[in-house]
């Protein structure tokens, strides 16, 4: 979810996106999250529009926030990895001089990468929980607090 800093060429795009998003109703906000470009979504993330802070005037439903964040991560992954270079449009009989990027293939490849990242994150979270459980077990077995149990296990 990291956002590269804005520059002179993309700052106006990001600002307009935030303004349009802030002034839109819920149905339009959901549509925007599905249709905005990478830079427009970067503006929303940068401005905290997807943070869904309790008490804000118009919080978004969590499922819509999740879709927006997933789409941003998808486009961000594609931009950071440069996978568009792996998916040029192929010439066809109808367009033998075709050039450009096969956007559908790029997004499919990015989706695979995002799915792998989410799977690794779940495994990491599960592993972290297992380690916390072990620390608690050592704490109970040795009648010490969890910090001391951690120190016993790690030598710190």
HELIX and SHEET records of a PDB file:
HELIX    1   1 UNK A   11  UNK A   22  1                                  12    
HELIX    2   2 UNK A   26  UNK A   35  1                                  10    
HELIX    3   3 UNK A   38  UNK A   47  1                                  10    
HELIX    4   4 UNK A   62  UNK A   81  1                                  20    
HELIX    5   5 UNK A   83  UNK A   86  5                                   4    
HELIX    6   6 UNK A  103  UNK A  142  1                                  40    
HELIX    7   7 UNK A  146  UNK A  154  1                                   9    
END                                                                             
